[in-house]
């Protein structure tokens, strides 16, 4: 009798039988407890079908009574899986009994009401217990263990109530004796309670209440200005900014249901909806950049549903609350939130700051936003620094004069990022410097060229090291002993205060390895590509780089990338091969064939035919040769090679690449036809044959509408339209 497995099987089978019986009465589905997966696909009724027995009404009625007794008995069972099954059983019982038309209707109504009474009584008791011992049960509690485990009765009670409300619909409000107490209990559980499972379950109850009220115009007053609307706004304010992705996801689902009910079901006037903008719009905007993909994608879809045509104008209308919230989130405890806040701030600069009609709206807030970005620029988490770096460059492009006063600090931070240990940080620093060059013109360009002249040869100063020595250094026990372990589920990172700003995070994103000289050269390669490409864009304030500047620069690049006295030299050449096609595409087909192809061709072929080169550099070289062949023509590229062995190596490499393109999976083909969702995330794995090259200048999601449409037409001829998220 101490085993829970047999009880679980009984509850599951009983729930299935009642659910099938409810389907025969055309009742709604049993509520699925917990946060829902966005765009969840439901199985058809005949899918995975099994042969089931047919039961009489008396048999089903007896089963319903058995489930009723079991739910009352096991509502606070110690096993969380039993509690989940109890919640499903409550929903199945209510769904079946509500639609019952027989002499047993009154019996099961009494059972249904008894379940509801027990749930409400248990909720009140546990919440009162939490209020009596607030230090233990609130989110400010030091009891970290309670924040990572289930919360037994209170969580299950809310799940059961959600099932119950989903079955009764608007009729539930006839059973609601004390509305004010219900709103208070929901607010406490969804906002204050320490346990994330309880918060998510309470949010699910509120979602069902909104749906129920929206389906009956008698209760629309609760949504127009009543207590249900007020508690929903309070819970969304906290839930959309919760530190747990699970709760943030549940709040995102609630947010969509709330807006859809107000807009489409109740059809409240715009004036009524605009009252929600100051609190909800900033959080809805920021969650489109949240790291968790479920929250990000769902929030992005919600934004397009709620504001299909006027997203920018809504943000302009509520610019002050949006700016205040973004600045606050730039100093949030969670580094993931700070990272998303930097992206959101950069979006303001592009979508509003670079729009002549709305630029003056954001201008009074530029100083405080820039200060928030500078604070993140000094963050110990490299993803936060990375996003702040790029955002500062975009802000300089949008508001050059307002940002000029901070230029000494920005220059120092940008150049530090350009020589960082992380390759993506170096790449984004180059993009930021390219944007600043477009903002400040020739003077800044000359400064950049001086930096390149000084740091490009740094790889030659890299200490000699063999591959065996490099592996021994990487596997040194001393370097990996007595260090803190981190993971998203561990407690240590949440209790560790970072130096400087004193922030905390959910993972270790600081890099303590000393910088290497070759990394400065690598950063210069990204910067050279960015300057070549941005200066050749139609809206550039700079003239395209002439051959008198470009030829000696690229000759030096080719000479330096021949180094081979350290293992990371292959990574350096891989970076060159990734950037070279973009450079050559910018200088043009004729100049490439006439001048620059010969500069890199020998080094490229040596890398392709090498048996000692790393797989990464060889693959990047093959991809580069393929793209150059597409630019100048495969036969012309082959004709420039005079060594027969190298010609054979090139032919083999190009055949391999063509086979990879031909055998591309349908999923990869679909990915190539889509723009990147987040304006900052890489468009694909850069070392796969299916990757798109890193685009120059502004990330695609931050281009103006005309630029996005033009870029999409070039990449996807056939009517593809860029998707504007705001």
Buried (B, 14 or more C-beta within 10 A) or exposed (E): EEEBEEBBEBBBEBBBBBBBBBBEEEBBEBBBBBBBEBEEEEEEEEEEEEEEEEBEEEEBBEBBBBBBEBBBEBBBBEBBBBBBBBBBBBBBBBBBBBBBEEEBBEBBEEBBEEBBEBBBEBBBEBBEEBEEEEEEBBBEBEEEEBBBEBBBBBBBBBBBBBBBBBBBBBEBBEBEEEBEBBBBBBBBBBBBBBBBBBBBBBBBBBBBBBBBBBBEEEBBEBBBEBBBBEBBBBBBBBBBBBBBBBBBBBBBBBBBBBBBBBBEBBEBEEEBBEEBBBBBBBBBBBBBBBBBEBBBBBBBBBBBEBBEEEBBEBBBBBBEBBBBBBBBBBBBBBBBBBBBBBBBBBBBBBBBBBBEEBBEBBBEBBBEBBEBBBBBBEBBBBBBBBBBBBBBBBBBBBBBEBBEEBBEEBBEBBBBBBBBBBBBBBBBBBBBBBBBBBBBEEEBBEBBBEBBEEBBBBBBEBEEBEEEEEEEEEEEEEEEEEEEEBEEEBEEBBEEEBEEEEBBBBBBBBBEEEEBBBBBBBBBBBBBBBBBBBBBBEEBBBEBBEEEEBBEBBEBBBBBBBBEEBBBBBBBBBBBBBBBBBBBBBBBEEBBBEBBBEBBBBBBBBBBBBEEBBEBBBBBBBBBBBBBBEBBEBEBBBEBBEEEEBBEBBEEBBEBBEEBBEEBEEEBEEBBEEBBBBBBBBBBEBBEBBBBBBBBBBBBBBBBEEBBBBBBBEBBEEEBEBBBBB
